[in-house]
């Protein structure tokens, strides 16, 4: 990465509505993923791996679990006297109410941004699971003398997720020439990955101009409305990614990790994904346990049958239970002789003996945090 000071800003709540079942009591950033991670671990780890030593996490609501997860940033090597990790309050600048969009959120934390000696600001959300090299993106932004650089990837837009999609039109020189927000379309498109690089002074001009005009939406009011007068460059990301835009895509993104090729593309040597360490013992397998093609977290106790599943830390699968295509979150207990297929359980769920629960790949059955079935 070029020798420039960069401040990372992560928006932890912007896409909560996409997976309301899981964000009822937590932020999008603290939603569990892949057996041991939280969604915020991916952009935060990528920033650290790319040499970004100062990161602000912008909160909004339901952020207690996020605070518990991030702590002082030690696991990401961000517990520092200079720079480091900063958890930013959810109130807008006038302190009357929480922000309504990305621009208003930036205005509310602008005093923090001003105190940073950063030349460039790296913006990221928590709805994309990827292991990006932000250094290359920042170099691309500088080399092209861009006002804004937007990261995009090629992917299929489905009609059931267009309400959260931003599609970019990019010309041969890499400049963004068209922006479609929540388009009623399907098929292969250039999908924005909600990662932006922008110079600090340029961002200040945009944020300060937006406030008196009551503009709150960065994508609509800046990227789309001003793509003709600002030099907005598109950076094509060709690595592995999953976009979390619904409970179905959350389920699919987790299940995709059961493919070792996908895991190899996401968890890259030399670019680890850091997370909070929990001092659990290794997983324990009973004498009659059967586990096939599954990710098993630390501290799990398995006495039944598990196939094509993701089990988070501390889950217990009792004798005679059979699980297929399930996501079982932290400290959930599945009773004896239960049958679960295409089920997502939140944390601390108790499923009593003999229960049969079935969803489908397109409509996985969700059980809320702390429920007893």
C-alpha positions as CSV (number, residue, x, y, z in Angstrom):
1,X,0.0,0.0,0.0
2,X,1.2,3.5,-0.7
3,X,2.8,5.4,2.1
4,X,-0.4,7.2,3.0
5,X,-2.3,7.5,6.3
6,X,-5.6,5.7,6.0
7,X,-8.5,5.7,8.5
8,X,-11.0,2.8,8.3
9,X,-14.6,3.3,9.1
10,X,-16.9,0.3,9.4
11,X,-20.7,0.7,9.5
12,X,-22.0,-2.1,11.8
13,X,-25.8,-1.6,11.4
14,X,-26.5,-0.4,7.8
15,X,-28.0,-3.7,6.6
16,X,-29.8,-5.0,9.7
17,X,-33.1,-5.1,7.9
18,X,-31.8,-7.7,5.5
19,X,-31.6,-10.4,8.1
20,X,-34.0,-9.1,10.8
21,X,-34.4,-12.5,12.5
22,X,-30.7,-12.4,13.4
23,X,-30.4,-8.7,14.1
24,X,-33.3,-8.4,16.4
25,X,-30.9,-8.3,19.4
26,X,-27.6,-7.5,17.7
27,X,-25.9,-5.6,14.9
28,X,-25.2,-6.9,11.4
29,X,-21.6,-6.8,12.3
30,X,-22.0,-9.1,15.3
31,X,-24.0,-11.8,13.4
32,X,-22.2,-15.1,13.7
33,X,-20.7,-16.8,10.6
34,X,-18.7,-19.8,9.6
35,X,-18.5,-21.6,13.0
36,X,-16.5,-19.1,15.0
37,X,-16.5,-15.7,13.4
38,X,-18.7,-12.5,13.3
39,X,-19.4,-10.6,10.1
40,X,-17.4,-7.6,11.3
41,X,-14.3,-9.8,11.6
42,X,-13.9,-9.9,7.8
43,X,-13.6,-6.2,7.0
44,X,-11.8,-5.5,10.2
45,X,-9.2,-8.2,9.7
46,X,-8.7,-7.1,6.1
47,X,-8.0,-3.6,7.2
48,X,-5.4,-4.7,9.7
49,X,-3.8,-7.1,7.2
50,X,-3.6,-4.2,4.7
51,X,-1.8,-1.9,7.2
52,X,-4.7,0.2,8.3
53,X,-3.8,0.9,11.9
54,X,-6.8,3.1,12.9
55,X,-10.4,1.9,12.6
56,X,-13.6,3.5,13.8
57,X,-16.7,1.3,14.1
58,X,-19.9,3.3,13.7
59,X,-22.8,1.8,15.8
60,X,-26.5,2.5,15.9
61,X,-28.5,0.1,18.1
62,X,-28.3,-3.3,19.7
63,X,-24.6,-3.0,19.9
64,X,-23.9,-4.6,23.3
65,X,-22.8,-7.9,21.7
66,X,-20.6,-6.0,19.3
67,X,-18.9,-4.2,22.2
68,X,-18.4,-7.5,23.9
69,X,-16.9,-9.1,20.8
70,X,-14.5,-6.3,19.9
71,X,-13.4,-5.3,23.4
72,X,-10.3,-3.2,23.2
73,X,-9.3,-4.6,19.8
74,X,-6.5,-6.8,21.1
75,X,-7.3,-9.8,18.9
76,X,-6.9,-7.5,15.8
77,X,-3.7,-5.9,17.2
78,X,-5.6,-2.6,17.5
79,X,-5.1,-2.1,21.3
80,X,-2.8,0.8,20.7
81,X,-2.0,4.2,22.3
82,X,-1.9,5.8,18.8
83,X,-4.6,4.9,16.4
84,X,-6.2,1.5,17.2
85,X,-9.9,0.6,17.5
86,X,-12.5,3.2,18.3
87,X,-16.2,2.4,18.9
88,X,-18.2,5.4,17.8
89,X,-21.6,6.4,19.4
90,X,-24.8,6.1,17.4
91,X,-26.1,9.6,17.7
92,X,-26.0,12.2,15.0
93,X,-24.1,15.4,15.4
94,X,-27.0,17.3,17.0
95,X,-27.5,14.5,19.5
96,X,-31.3,14.5,19.0
97,X,-31.6,11.1,17.3
98,X,-29.6,8.3,15.7
99,X,-28.6,8.7,12.0
100,X,-30.8,7.7,9.1
101,X,-28.1,7.0,6.5
102,X,-24.4,6.8,5.8
103,X,-23.9,10.5,5.2
104,X,-25.7,11.5,8.4
105,X,-23.6,8.9,10.3
106,X,-20.4,10.4,8.9
107,X,-21.5,13.8,9.9
108,X,-22.2,12.6,13.4
109,X,-18.6,11.2,13.7
110,X,-16.8,13.9,11.8
111,X,-15.1,15.3,14.9
112,X,-13.4,11.9,15.3
113,X,-12.5,11.9,11.6
114,X,-11.0,15.4,11.9
115,X,-8.7,14.3,14.7
116,X,-7.2,11.6,12.5
117,X,-4.2,12.5,10.5
118,X,-5.4,10.3,7.7
119,X,-5.2,11.4,4.1
120,X,-7.7,8.8,2.9
121,X,-10.9,7.3,4.4
122,X,-11.8,3.6,3.7
123,X,-15.5,2.9,4.2
124,X,-16.9,-0.6,4.6
125,X,-20.1,-2.3,5.7
126,X,-20.5,-5.7,7.3
127,X,-22.8,-7.4,4.7
128,X,-19.9,-8.8,2.5
129,X,-17.9,-11.8,3.5
130,X,-14.5,-11.5,1.7
131,X,-10.8,-11.2,2.4
132,X,-9.9,-8.1,0.4
133,X,-6.5,-6.5,0.0
134,X,-7.5,-3.0,0.8
135,X,-3.9,-1.8,0.0
136,X,-4.4,-2.6,-3.7
137,X,-7.7,-0.7,-3.7
138,X,-6.1,2.4,-2.1
139,X,-3.2,2.3,-4.5
140,X,-5.7,2.1,-7.4
141,X,-7.6,5.1,-6.0
142,X,-4.4,7.1,-5.8
143,X,-3.0,6.1,-9.1
144,X,-6.2,7.0,-10.9
145,X,-6.5,10.4,-9.0
146,X,-10.1,9.4,-8.3
147,X,-12.5,11.4,-6.2
148,X,-14.2,8.2,-5.0
149,X,-13.3,4.5,-5.7
150,X,-16.1,2.0,-5.4
151,X,-15.4,-1.7,-5.2
152,X,-17.5,-4.0,-7.3
153,X,-17.7,-7.6,-8.3
154,X,-19.5,-9.7,-11.0
155,X,-22.4,-11.6,-9.6
156,X,-26.0,-12.7,-10.2
157,X,-28.6,-10.3,-8.9
158,X,-31.8,-12.2,-7.9
159,X,-35.2,-10.6,-7.9
160,X,-35.7,-11.5,-4.2
161,X,-32.6,-9.4,-3.3
162,X,-32.7,-6.4,-5.6
163,X,-34.1,-4.2,-2.7
164,X,-30.5,-4.0,-1.3
165,X,-28.4,-4.1,-4.5
166,X,-26.5,-1.3,-6.1
167,X,-25.4,-2.1,-9.7
168,X,-22.6,-0.1,-11.4
169,X,-22.0,0.6,-15.0
170,X,-18.2,0.8,-15.6
171,X,-16.6,1.8,-18.9
172,X,-13.4,0.4,-20.4
173,X,-11.2,2.9,-18.4
174,X,-12.7,1.8,-15.1
175,X,-14.9,4.9,-14.6
176,X,-18.4,4.5,-13.2
177,X,-20.8,5.8,-15.8
178,X,-24.1,4.5,-14.5
179,X,-25.5,3.6,-11.1
180,X,-28.7,1.6,-10.5
181,X,-30.0,1.4,-6.9
182,X,-32.4,-1.4,-6.0
183,X,-33.0,-2.2,-9.7
184,X,-35.9,-4.4,-10.8
185,X,-33.7,-6.8,-12.7
186,X,-32.0,-10.1,-12.5
187,X,-29.0,-11.7,-14.0
188,X,-25.2,-11.1,-14.0
189,X,-24.3,-7.6,-13.1
190,X,-21.5,-5.4,-11.5
191,X,-22.6,-5.5,-7.9
192,X,-21.3,-2.8,-5.6
193,X,-19.6,-4.4,-2.5
194,X,-20.2,-1.4,-0.2
195,X,-16.5,-0.6,0.0
196,X,-15.4,2.9,-0.9
197,X,-12.1,4.9,-0.8
198,X,-12.2,8.7,-0.7
199,X,-9.8,11.5,0.2
200,X,-10.4,13.1,3.6
201,X,-10.9,16.6,2.2
202,X,-13.2,15.3,-0.6
203,X,-15.3,13.4,2.0
204,X,-15.4,16.5,4.2
205,X,-16.8,18.6,1.3
206,X,-19.5,15.9,0.6
207,X,-20.5,15.5,4.2
208,X,-20.7,19.2,5.0
209,X,-22.6,19.9,1.8
210,X,-25.1,17.1,2.5
211,X,-26.1,18.2,6.1
212,X,-27.9,21.5,5.3
213,X,-29.6,19.8,2.3
214,X,-30.8,16.9,4.4
215,X,-29.1,14.3,2.2
216,X,-28.4,11.0,4.1
217,X,-27.9,8.3,1.5
218,X,-24.3,8.1,0.2
219,X,-25.1,5.8,-2.7
220,X,-28.2,7.7,-3.9
221,X,-27.2,11.3,-3.1
222,X,-23.5,11.1,-4.0
223,X,-22.5,8.0,-6.1
224,X,-25.6,8.0,-8.2
225,X,-26.5,11.7,-8.3
226,X,-22.9,13.0,-8.9
227,X,-21.2,10.3,-10.9
228,X,-21.1,12.6,-13.9
229,X,-19.3,15.5,-12.1
230,X,-17.1,13.4,-9.7
231,X,-14.5,11.0,-10.9
232,X,-15.8,7.8,-9.5
233,X,-13.7,4.8,-10.4
234,X,-14.7,1.2,-10.1
235,X,-12.2,-1.3,-8.7
236,X,-13.0,-4.8,-9.9
237,X,-12.6,-7.4,-7.1
238,X,-12.0,-10.8,-8.5
239,X,-11.7,-12.7,-5.2
240,X,-14.1,-14.9,-3.3
241,X,-17.1,-13.2,-1.7
242,X,-20.5,-13.8,-0.3
243,X,-23.2,-11.0,-0.1
244,X,-25.5,-11.3,2.9
245,X,-28.8,-9.8,1.7
246,X,-31.4,-12.2,3.2
247,X,-31.8,-15.2,5.5
248,X,-31.5,-17.4,2.4
249,X,-28.2,-15.8,1.3
250,X,-26.9,-16.0,4.9
251,X,-27.7,-19.7,4.9
252,X,-26.1,-20.2,1.5
253,X,-23.0,-18.3,2.4
254,X,-22.4,-20.4,5.4
255,X,-23.1,-23.6,3.5
256,X,-20.7,-22.6,0.8
257,X,-17.8,-22.9,3.3
258,X,-18.4,-26.6,3.4
259,X,-16.7,-26.6,0.0
260,X,-12.9,-26.7,0.7
261,X,-12.2,-24.7,-2.4
262,X,-14.3,-21.8,-1.1
263,X,-12.6,-22.0,2.3
264,X,-9.1,-21.9,0.6
265,X,-10.2,-18.7,-1.3
266,X,-11.5,-17.0,1.8
267,X,-9.0,-18.0,4.4
268,X,-5.7,-17.1,2.7
269,X,-2.3,-17.9,4.0
270,X,-0.7,-14.7,5.4
271,X,-4.1,-12.9,5.5
272,X,-5.8,-14.5,8.6
273,X,-9.3,-13.6,9.7
274,X,-9.0,-12.6,13.4
275,X,-11.8,-13.0,15.9
276,X,-12.4,-13.0,19.7
277,X,-10.6,-15.9,21.4
278,X,-12.8,-18.0,23.7
279,X,-11.0,-20.5,25.9
280,X,-13.0,-23.6,25.0
281,X,-11.6,-27.1,25.1
282,X,-11.4,-29.0,21.8
283,X,-14.6,-30.6,20.4
284,X,-15.6,-33.9,22.0
285,X,-17.0,-36.8,20.0
286,X,-19.0,-39.6,21.5
287,X,-18.3,-43.3,20.7
288,X,-21.4,-43.4,18.4
289,X,-20.9,-40.0,16.9
290,X,-20.9,-39.5,13.1
291,X,-19.7,-36.3,11.5
292,X,-19.5,-35.8,7.7
293,X,-18.5,-32.6,5.8
294,X,-19.1,-30.2,8.6
295,X,-17.4,-27.3,10.4
296,X,-17.2,-27.9,14.2
297,X,-16.4,-25.2,16.6
298,X,-14.3,-25.5,19.8
299,X,-16.1,-26.9,22.8
300,X,-18.8,-28.8,20.9
301,X,-20.0,-32.1,22.2
302,X,-21.3,-34.5,19.6
303,X,-22.9,-37.8,20.4
304,X,-25.3,-38.0,17.4
305,X,-25.1,-37.7,13.6
306,X,-24.1,-34.4,11.9
307,X,-23.9,-34.0,8.1
308,X,-23.3,-30.9,6.1
309,X,-23.6,-28.7,9.1
310,X,-21.9,-25.7,10.8
311,X,-21.7,-25.9,14.6
312,X,-20.6,-23.0,16.6
313,X,-18.6,-23.1,19.8
314,X,-20.2,-25.0,22.7
315,X,-23.0,-26.6,20.8
316,X,-24.2,-30.0,22.1
317,X,-25.7,-32.7,19.9
318,X,-27.2,-35.5,22.0
319,X,-27.2,-39.2,21.4
320,X,-29.5,-40.4,18.6
321,X,-30.0,-36.9,17.1
322,X,-29.6,-36.5,13.4
323,X,-28.7,-33.1,11.8
324,X,-28.4,-32.3,8.1
325,X,-27.7,-29.0,6.4
326,X,-28.0,-27.0,9.7
327,X,-26.4,-24.0,11.3
328,X,-26.3,-24.5,15.0
329,X,-25.1,-21.4,16.9
330,X,-23.2,-21.1,20.1
331,X,-24.2,-23.1,23.2
332,X,-27.3,-24.6,21.6
333,X,-28.4,-28.0,22.9
334,X,-30.1,-30.5,20.6
335,X,-31.8,-33.2,22.6
336,X,-31.8,-37.0,22.1
337,X,-33.3,-38.5,19.0
338,X,-34.1,-35.2,17.4
339,X,-34.2,-34.8,13.6
340,X,-33.2,-31.4,12.2
341,X,-32.8,-30.5,8.5
342,X,-32.3,-27.0,7.0
343,X,-32.5,-25.4,10.4
344,X,-30.8,-22.3,11.7
345,X,-30.7,-21.9,15.5
346,X,-29.6,-18.7,17.2
347,X,-27.5,-18.8,20.5
348,X,-28.6,-20.7,23.6
349,X,-31.5,-22.6,22.0
350,X,-32.7,-25.8,23.7
351,X,-34.4,-28.4,21.5
352,X,-36.1,-31.1,23.7
353,X,-35.8,-34.8,23.1
354,X,-37.5,-36.3,20.1
355,X,-38.3,-33.1,18.2
356,X,-38.5,-33.1,14.4
357,X,-37.8,-29.8,12.7
358,X,-37.5,-29.3,8.9
359,X,-37.0,-26.4,6.6
360,X,-35.8,-26.2,3.1
361,X,-32.7,-24.7,1.4
362,X,-34.8,-21.8,0.1
363,X,-36.7,-21.4,3.3
364,X,-34.5,-22.5,6.2
365,X,-36.3,-22.8,9.6
366,X,-35.1,-20.2,12.1
367,X,-35.2,-20.6,15.9
368,X,-34.7,-17.4,17.8
369,X,-32.1,-16.8,20.5
370,X,-32.8,-18.5,23.9
371,X,-35.9,-20.4,22.6
372,X,-37.0,-23.7,24.0
373,X,-38.6,-26.1,21.6
